[in-house]
Amino acid sequence: QERFVESGGGLVQPGESLTLSCTVPPHIFELHDMAWYRQIRGKEREPVATIGPMRHTNYAESVKGRFTIYDDRNKNEMYLEMDRLKLEDTAVYYCNTMPTTPRYSWGQGTQVTVSS
């Protein structure tokens, strides 16, 4: 199985920003919709932002207007720019295809903690 590698998480205060990165296998953007997911402690993992092969994007209502998903296909990287972070954005963030497939396993994720 191929794996994704997430990075960029950290501890921030409410209202601050972070940008997460995801290293992906080559050409994956041409084949699959991609997504950032997050798992809040005690809850199911959920998608928060998606980007398609033509770079159409969609966002969960909870992050719309604050988060931006984009990619750099030359670098095989996907990003999640998170602005105006809230306490409830605290979670482990993952990237993967949308929907997920057995070909790609989940990475370790990157922890984002928003705390005052």
Secondary structure, 3 states (H helix, E strand, C coil): CEECEEECCEEECCCCCEEEEEECCCCHHHHCEEEEEEECCCCCCEEEEEECCCCCEEECCCCCCCEEEEEECCCCEEEEEECCCCHHHCEEEEEEEECCCCCEECCCCEEEEECC
